[in-house]
Amino acid sequence: MKLGVFDPIFHKLELEEMLDKVQAAGLTAIEIGCGGNPGNHHCPTDELLESEEKRKEYKEKFEKRGIEIGAFSTHNNPVSPDPEEAKQADEDLRKAIKLAALMDVPVVNTFSGTPGANEEATAKNWPVAPWPTEYAEIYEWQWEKKLIPYWKEIGQLAEEYNVKIAIEMHGGFSVHTPYTALKLRNNTSKNIGVNFDPSHMWWQGINPVEAIKILGKEDAIFHFHAKDTYMDQTNMNLHGVNSMIPYGEVAERSWTFRTVGYGHDMKEWNDMISELVKYGYNHVISIEHEDPLMSVDEGFNKAVDNLLDSIIENDTIDMFWA
């Protein structure tokens, strides 16, 4: 297991400046945005796809610092009812899969996307209740006509390239819970799993430790984001958890993303790490900083300090005592 970071937090730094910073912090892995919402500030995707020499030069910058690329990430909506958005998201995802295969990067992180309500829709629709019954009808149509056909095709592509697709379970998207993640995986490809981000479990009322058990039993965890969430019970009583209060109005929000250890204590993080090891996860713990109460450097450094004590780096040993 390796400790890493998701690169958008260092978008103001050039690639080698960022890598020096990551190395100095004692990290040995990095998640690189290559399109979609994270952008590709540190990854000239088209240039790398076109040139073997450029790929070699790019990879050497990481290797000489003892840093591996744990995943490429492109987050967007490939099943959007907006044809241009869907086209761009699909192109970015296919490029990411091809680039990952060419550069021996095992995982591509992404979102499932959210379709519209029907073929004529122009806006996304996220049904989360079976009544009124039209919501249930929309849900079934989305899965049967959009999500399963699209992701089955992408799953086949991932199998051909021997790349794993890790979908982040995120509210607002069709895959947002362990159930919906396994629903997609079981109807498409074993090369489709999850990028497990506990922050999105907490605010939905899901216990991340238990969710890891559910997904770990299915060998469905391909990547892990380290981000915390603080739950404000007073505001939850007023707004519930599906609140439209802007992220910047922290004092009014029901929940707020925090750096590791500032939403839940480290015992809970230690339990998650142990469950990951129990179910065979031996890849990257990738820090994602979205804490509105801390600067990038402070949030990053505190997460590093907390997680360096929590991650289990070595393989399990023979139980000589048993």
Helices and strands as residue ranges (DSSP letters): E 2-6, G 7-10, H 15-24, E 29-36, H 45-50, H 52-63, E 68-75, H 83-102, E 107-110, H 133-141, I 142-147, H 148-161, E 164-168, H 178-186, E 192-196, H 198-202, H 208-216, E 221-226, E 228-231, H 233-239, G 250-252, E 255-258, H 266-278, E 284-287, H 296-308
